[in-house]
């Protein structure tokens, strides 16, 4: 475990060192000659010929077709468990080695895959995504891919969880968007109380408004900033193109946002309005969207947010989207194509993948239960609609974005040691075709 983690961390440091050459004033670079051959060699000039620099990833051109690494629910919380927290989800205690190893081996899978982008499906950092937790756990493994990561937040980045103090998305946005500084160079912080995302008072850096995680609105949030400034709102929805595909990262963590999870609440209604405009302007051959809490739950753990996300499904279905990617359930699952009302639709339906297997404790796949797997409450929904699933393995899904279709390949990286029977590995792969953009139909 330590050697894998060390190699990943070293890759980050070596990459940073190679990007910037710093010399003390007056000093000379080693091996520098009058022709500056050291610089020419660095830039790819050799024996009078220009040759490609031997640094093919991640700075080269996109694969043709591009490859997306897909996974969520990743990094254990550093430090000791706090009273009231769920046992076994910290980087210490009886299961610590398992969790440290699992997030390291899935990070190594991504390193071996060398994808063009990494789509993170939320709950990047447990328990509540404080900025210091990102630095001391997530950064040591998945930080190696920050340049190509396109994240979405999860409940553990926003809410009070297991007796710990929630940070309302501040840590998540600070890590991915960067932190603001005061005029004297000190980090700008917010100390917030009375916010329903929190269990008390917390102090976090103030993130920049725009960046890798999407928009952080600097005012309009709930609660009071003891420092005297405004309370921010983590919006975080954005879209981008990759090959012939249009990809949309959404934020379903609505429960404690202004207006809550109502489709007419101010925060969620604004997101739906943005999504409709984005889809209407999209003319790509293929479209996928991803957020954290799924509308169709292979662990039969449908949440308020998952039910609310039916509104996403409705718009995506209307505009002929092809795939939905979720985390939250700590397992791997693939559904057959579905409409927004839980019906099998082989012609126009959207396929949902759940890939919550980045490193945290795993869940059990449930195919028949009295709790809800879908918004209709059908107890046989999973038995009828799951095409492949497993809650025994950590791993990453590679998604190849073909010009008019896709190929998926989930490969297990590590089996949960608590699972002493059954197969030693798990694999699910296949291909699918796209519906085509709405304006072409």
DAHUTA-V561130 format. One record per helix or strand of 2 or more residues. SS is the DSSP state (a for helix, b for strand). FROM is the first residue (numbers start at 1). TO is the last residue. If there is no record, write none. Layout:
# DAHUTA-V561130
ss:SS from:FROM to:TO
ss:SS from:FROM to:TO
This chain:
# DAHUTA-V561130
ss:a from:2 to:19
ss:a from:37 to:43
ss:b from:45 to:46
ss:b from:49 to:50
ss:b from:67 to:71
ss:a from:96 to:113
ss:b from:117 to:120
ss:a from:131 to:136
ss:a from:138 to:140
ss:a from:142 to:148
ss:b from:149 to:151
ss:a from:155 to:157
ss:a from:170 to:177
ss:b from:189 to:193
ss:b from:202 to:205
ss:b from:216 to:217
ss:b from:224 to:225
ss:b from:233 to:234
ss:b from:238 to:242
ss:b from:245 to:249
ss:a from:266 to:280
ss:b from:286 to:290
ss:a from:304 to:308
ss:a from:310 to:318
ss:b from:323 to:326
ss:b from:332 to:335
ss:b from:350 to:355
ss:a from:381 to:385
ss:b from:386 to:390
ss:b from:393 to:402
ss:b from:405 to:415
ss:b from:427 to:433
ss:a from:438 to:440
